[in-house]
Amino acid sequence: MNALDFNDVSVQLGDTTIWSHATFALAPATITAVLGPNGAGKSTLLKVVLGMIEPREGSLRVLGAAPTRGNPRVGYMAQSRHADSLSSITARDYVGLGFDGPRFGWGRTRSKHEVVARALELTGTTRYADQPLNTLSGGQRQRVALAHASVFRPDLLLLDEPLAGLDLAAQAEIVELINLIRESTGAAIVVVAHDLNPLASIVDCVLWIARRQVRCGPVDEVVNASVLSELYGHPIEIFTTAQGRRVIVGLEEEIAHPHPHGHDHDHDHAHDDEHAPAGERGEVAR
């Protein structure tokens, strides 16, 4: 059974078509990077999977069933956690909120203490579990947020920009943790990101959204000049550095106007996606 099955799915918000004819399948225990311009509909894709937005056309299955809100088999780590950086709640209590939400699944057979402790252990956050969130570094808060999202060891984990606002060292640690969660739980993990390069070592598939189109497949089948030129409607070139990083030439306007990162930009997770047609805003999408 696939973690996700999309069959000719189209999404419209108001009078705006976000993307159309999305057909793809994601297998268990895989990591998929979701890339594309700001406003293309990446966060909207997650909301469709979460059952928060209904497709205009097509059908989809989430872990073999119709998408439903509050599914304990689906974990979700939201974009921009500015409030976390100001909160005096402890990391342990914040992870506990993830247990209190669904109140079923594991919670029927395991105590809250045991479930939270296991999530803290998996994400390497036990040592500072009793510290307030506002005393933790950005990377530590991201680890806590991952513990919160994975408290019920979901079969599908959706991560909206988990690397935003982190320096390179912290990004590398979070990437390693994402892979550890995949290996430890067998979950399929979907990661919305602005740059493929930090994730390249762990990603199995790329799902690229641009100009109301969706392309999904193995990295080399999607991140190539032919496919990206078709998606963006103008010539794109890709060069690989000696260190293995992909440099995409042809998206200069996006790179010149990057999407703001960091915890000082807390907003509705799909605000830009819902109101900006694809390609009208830019980001570093490499």
BELURQUI-V225652 format. One record per residue. N is the residue number from 1. RES is the residue in one letter. PSI is psi in radians with two decimals (* if undefined). NEAR is the number of other ideal C-beta (glycine too) atoms within 10 Angstrom. Layout:
BEGIN
n=N res=RES psi=PSI near=NEAR
n=N res=RES psi=PSI near=NEAR
END
This chain:
BEGIN
n=1 res=M psi=2.29 near=10
n=2 res=N psi=2.69 near=16
n=3 res=A psi=-0.69 near=26
n=4 res=L psi=2.44 near=25
n=5 res=D psi=1.98 near=17
n=6 res=F psi=2.30 near=24
n=7 res=N psi=1.72 near=15
n=8 res=D psi=0.81 near=13
n=9 res=V psi=2.31 near=21
n=10 res=S psi=2.52 near=16
n=11 res=V psi=2.33 near=25
n=12 res=Q psi=2.34 near=15
n=13 res=L psi=2.00 near=16
n=14 res=G psi=-2.24 near=8
n=15 res=D psi=0.08 near=5
n=16 res=T psi=2.19 near=15
n=17 res=T psi=2.13 near=15
n=18 res=I psi=-0.93 near=28
n=19 res=W psi=2.81 near=24
n=20 res=S psi=2.70 near=16
n=21 res=H psi=0.75 near=14
n=22 res=A psi=2.05 near=26
n=23 res=T psi=2.03 near=13
n=24 res=F psi=2.88 near=18
n=25 res=A psi=2.45 near=13
n=26 res=L psi=2.23 near=21
n=27 res=A psi=2.80 near=13
n=28 res=P psi=2.72 near=16
n=29 res=A psi=0.53 near=14
n=30 res=T psi=2.77 near=18
n=31 res=I psi=2.19 near=22
n=32 res=T psi=2.23 near=23
n=33 res=A psi=2.25 near=24
n=34 res=V psi=2.06 near=25
n=35 res=L psi=2.89 near=28
n=36 res=G psi=3.00 near=29
n=37 res=P psi=2.69 near=28
n=38 res=N psi=2.32 near=23
n=39 res=G psi=-0.02 near=24
n=40 res=A psi=-0.39 near=31
n=41 res=G psi=0.47 near=31
n=42 res=K psi=-0.87 near=30
n=43 res=S psi=-0.57 near=24
n=44 res=T psi=-0.67 near=22
n=45 res=L psi=-0.77 near=29
n=46 res=L psi=-0.69 near=25
n=47 res=K psi=-0.54 near=22
n=48 res=V psi=-0.78 near=24
n=49 res=V psi=-0.61 near=23
n=50 res=L psi=-0.06 near=18
n=51 res=G psi=0.26 near=15
n=52 res=M psi=-0.38 near=14
n=53 res=I psi=2.30 near=21
n=54 res=E psi=2.40 near=10
n=55 res=P psi=2.64 near=17
n=56 res=R psi=-0.66 near=13
n=57 res=E psi=2.83 near=13
n=58 res=G psi=-3.06 near=15
n=59 res=S psi=2.72 near=11
n=60 res=L psi=2.68 near=18
n=61 res=R psi=2.36 near=16
n=62 res=V psi=1.92 near=22
n=63 res=L psi=0.69 near=19
n=64 res=G psi=0.04 near=11
n=65 res=A psi=2.93 near=10
n=66 res=A psi=2.54 near=10
n=67 res=P psi=2.40 near=20
n=68 res=T psi=2.57 near=11
n=69 res=R psi=2.51 near=8
n=70 res=G psi=0.39 near=11
n=71 res=N psi=2.04 near=22
n=72 res=P psi=-0.23 near=19
n=73 res=R psi=-0.09 near=18
n=74 res=V psi=2.07 near=25
n=75 res=G psi=2.63 near=24
n=76 res=Y psi=2.19 near=22
n=77 res=M psi=1.96 near=23
n=78 res=A psi=2.83 near=19
n=79 res=Q psi=2.59 near=20
n=80 res=S psi=1.80 near=20
n=81 res=R psi=0.94 near=24
n=82 res=H psi=-0.70 near=14
n=83 res=A psi=-0.56 near=12
n=84 res=D psi=-0.63 near=22
n=85 res=S psi=-0.28 near=18
n=86 res=L psi=-0.19 near=12
n=87 res=S psi=2.48 near=16
n=88 res=S psi=0.03 near=9
n=89 res=I psi=2.51 near=14
n=90 res=T psi=2.78 near=18
n=91 res=A psi=-0.72 near=30
n=92 res=R psi=-0.78 near=20
n=93 res=D psi=-0.61 near=16
n=94 res=Y psi=-0.76 near=22
n=95 res=V psi=-0.63 near=26
n=96 res=G psi=-0.50 near=21
n=97 res=L psi=-0.54 near=12
n=98 res=G psi=-0.53 near=22
n=99 res=F psi=-0.72 near=23
n=100 res=D psi=-0.47 near=11
n=101 res=G psi=-1.20 near=14
n=102 res=P psi=-0.66 near=15
n=103 res=R psi=0.47 near=11
n=104 res=F psi=-2.87 near=10
n=105 res=G psi=-2.21 near=17
n=106 res=W psi=-0.55 near=17
n=107 res=G psi=-0.34 near=17
n=108 res=R psi=-0.48 near=7
n=109 res=T psi=-0.21 near=8
n=110 res=R psi=2.54 near=15
n=111 res=S psi=2.72 near=11
n=112 res=K psi=-0.74 near=15
n=113 res=H psi=-0.77 near=11
n=114 res=E psi=-0.75 near=12
n=115 res=V psi=-0.79 near=21
n=116 res=V psi=-0.75 near=24
n=117 res=A psi=-0.68 near=16
n=118 res=R psi=-0.68 near=17
n=119 res=A psi=-0.70 near=26
n=120 res=L psi=-0.73 near=22
n=121 res=E psi=-0.76 near=12
n=122 res=L psi=-0.65 near=20
n=123 res=T psi=0.08 near=25
n=124 res=G psi=0.56 near=16
n=125 res=T psi=0.10 near=25
n=126 res=T psi=-0.66 near=16
n=127 res=R psi=-0.39 near=10
n=128 res=Y psi=0.49 near=19
n=129 res=A psi=-0.47 near=19
n=130 res=D psi=0.22 near=10
n=131 res=Q psi=2.56 near=15
n=132 res=P psi=2.57 near=15
n=133 res=L psi=-0.60 near=22
n=134 res=N psi=-0.01 near=13
n=135 res=T psi=-0.04 near=13
n=136 res=L psi=2.72 near=19
n=137 res=S psi=2.93 near=13
n=138 res=G psi=-0.75 near=18
n=139 res=G psi=-0.68 near=19
n=140 res=Q psi=-0.71 near=20
n=141 res=R psi=-0.62 near=23
n=142 res=Q psi=-0.67 near=28
n=143 res=R psi=-0.74 near=24
n=144 res=V psi=-0.72 near=26
n=145 res=A psi=-0.65 near=24
n=146 res=L psi=-0.67 near=26
n=147 res=A psi=-0.75 near=29
n=148 res=H psi=-0.78 near=26
n=149 res=A psi=-0.47 near=24
n=150 res=S psi=0.32 near=26
n=151 res=V psi=-0.57 near=29
n=152 res=F psi=0.33 near=22
n=153 res=R psi=1.13 near=20
n=154 res=P psi=2.77 near=23
n=155 res=D psi=-0.32 near=21
n=156 res=L psi=2.20 near=21
n=157 res=L psi=2.13 near=24
n=158 res=L psi=2.13 near=24
n=159 res=L psi=2.04 near=27
n=160 res=D psi=1.76 near=23
n=161 res=E psi=0.99 near=22
n=162 res=P psi=-0.26 near=26
n=163 res=L psi=-0.06 near=23
n=164 res=A psi=2.35 near=21
n=165 res=G psi=0.11 near=22
n=166 res=L psi=2.59 near=21
n=167 res=D psi=3.03 near=10
n=168 res=L psi=-0.68 near=9
n=169 res=A psi=-0.77 near=8
n=170 res=A psi=-0.64 near=17
n=171 res=Q psi=-0.79 near=21
n=172 res=A psi=-0.67 near=15
n=173 res=E psi=-0.72 near=16
n=174 res=I psi=-0.67 near=23
n=175 res=V psi=-0.77 near=22
n=176 res=E psi=-0.67 near=13
n=177 res=L psi=-0.72 near=21
n=178 res=I psi=-0.77 near=23
n=179 res=N psi=-0.67 near=16
n=180 res=L psi=-0.74 near=15
n=181 res=I psi=-0.75 near=24
n=182 res=R psi=-0.81 near=19
n=183 res=E psi=-0.59 near=11
n=184 res=S psi=-0.55 near=11
n=185 res=T psi=-0.34 near=18
n=186 res=G psi=0.22 near=11
n=187 res=A psi=2.57 near=24
n=188 res=A psi=2.33 near=25
n=189 res=I psi=2.25 near=27
n=190 res=V psi=2.13 near=25
n=191 res=V psi=1.98 near=26
n=192 res=V psi=2.28 near=25
n=193 res=A psi=2.90 near=26
n=194 res=H psi=-0.33 near=21
n=195 res=D psi=2.18 near=18
n=196 res=L psi=-0.54 near=21
n=197 res=N psi=-0.79 near=15
n=198 res=P psi=-0.45 near=20
n=199 res=L psi=-0.11 near=23
n=200 res=A psi=-0.58 near=16
n=201 res=S psi=-0.28 near=11
n=202 res=I psi=-0.16 near=18
n=203 res=V psi=2.35 near=23
n=204 res=D psi=-0.62 near=17
n=205 res=C psi=2.75 near=21
n=206 res=V psi=2.33 near=24
n=207 res=L psi=1.93 near=24
n=208 res=W psi=2.25 near=24
n=209 res=I psi=2.21 near=27
n=210 res=A psi=2.48 near=23
n=211 res=R psi=0.80 near=15
n=212 res=R psi=0.32 near=20
n=213 res=Q psi=2.67 near=18
n=214 res=V psi=2.26 near=25
n=215 res=R psi=2.34 near=20
n=216 res=C psi=2.40 near=20
n=217 res=G psi=-3.05 near=16
n=218 res=P psi=2.68 near=11
n=219 res=V psi=-0.91 near=16
n=220 res=D psi=-0.39 near=9
n=221 res=E psi=-0.39 near=13
n=222 res=V psi=-0.79 near=19
n=223 res=V psi=1.25 near=23
n=224 res=N psi=2.82 near=13
n=225 res=A psi=-0.67 near=15
n=226 res=S psi=-0.88 near=10
n=227 res=V psi=-0.79 near=17
n=228 res=L psi=-0.60 near=23
n=229 res=S psi=-0.71 near=15
n=230 res=E psi=-0.75 near=14
n=231 res=L psi=-0.74 near=23
n=232 res=Y psi=-0.22 near=22
n=233 res=G psi=0.28 near=11
n=234 res=H psi=2.85 near=10
n=235 res=P psi=2.32 near=10
n=236 res=I psi=2.39 near=19
n=237 res=E psi=2.57 near=11
n=238 res=I psi=2.24 near=16
n=239 res=F psi=2.54 near=10
n=240 res=T psi=2.19 near=9
n=241 res=T psi=2.97 near=9
n=242 res=A psi=-0.43 near=5
n=243 res=Q psi=0.01 near=6
n=244 res=G psi=0.12 near=9
n=245 res=R psi=2.43 near=14
n=246 res=R psi=2.25 near=16
n=247 res=V psi=2.09 near=11
n=248 res=I psi=2.17 near=21
n=249 res=V psi=2.22 near=12
n=250 res=G psi=-0.07 near=16
n=251 res=L psi=0.58 near=19
n=252 res=E psi=-0.63 near=10
n=253 res=E psi=-0.69 near=11
n=254 res=E psi=-0.79 near=23
n=255 res=I psi=-0.54 near=15
n=256 res=A psi=-0.33 near=9
n=257 res=H psi=1.19 near=13
n=258 res=P psi=2.64 near=14
n=259 res=H psi=2.31 near=18
n=260 res=P psi=2.35 near=12
n=261 res=H psi=3.09 near=16
n=262 res=G psi=2.96 near=13
n=263 res=H psi=0.02 near=17
n=264 res=D psi=0.24 near=10
n=265 res=H psi=1.11 near=13
n=266 res=D psi=2.10 near=16
n=267 res=H psi=3.04 near=11
n=268 res=D psi=2.33 near=13
n=269 res=H psi=-0.38 near=21
n=270 res=A psi=0.30 near=22
n=271 res=H psi=-0.94 near=12
n=272 res=D psi=-0.69 near=21
n=273 res=D psi=-0.66 near=27
n=274 res=E psi=-0.36 near=19
n=275 res=H psi=-0.12 near=13
n=276 res=A psi=2.04 near=17
n=277 res=P psi=2.65 near=14
n=278 res=A psi=2.40 near=23
n=279 res=G psi=-0.07 near=19
n=280 res=E psi=-0.25 near=12
n=281 res=R psi=2.82 near=18
n=282 res=G psi=2.78 near=18
n=283 res=E psi=2.93 near=23
n=284 res=V psi=1.72 near=18
n=285 res=A psi=1.52 near=25
n=286 res=R psi=* near=18
END
